């Protein structure tokens, strides 16, 4: 289960940190090909998501559809909406530690921290509720460019930073490049449904 990552779910942001799902919203789970059978029992299941802002609790139910697996596709540029690196909370520290992680994995690429329209680095907070306490973790959007096909697949498989099961450090192509599909060791299992 270590190699499993969950992608952020696309939707339309709403007040009180809520997300309105659309026809394009999907639960995407990245896992090694030999672990696909582990997620098939989720088909047709209803999941309940609890979240709370301070002392207000909310709950929503969603029904999962039939999963369909797709292979990872290489791209020269990959993006992660939120990368969390333990004890690295400044843009400079995040870049330094992320580069060390790429080097350790043997991945060659150029790391960038995307900026907003006002020039500020994309900084986001992940709030985790644990034993009735809220913890806020600071992270950054991240783009890695100039990747070879092999390094692109490797980065999609391993990610950067931590909390991959909480949608952090999971990289996706910034655009779809058409390439020959090959037997990648990781696949993306996509559930649709509401």
PyMOL commands that set and color helices and strands:
alter all, ss='L'
color gray80, all
select helices_A, chain A and resi 33-35+37-40+91-105+149-158+164-166
alter helices_A, ss='H'
color red, helices_A
select strands_A, chain A and resi 5-6+12-14+18-20+27-32+46-53+56-63+68-71+78-83+110-112+123-130+133-145+172-173+186-191
alter strands_A, ss='S'
color yellow, strands_A
deselect
rebuild
show_as cartoon
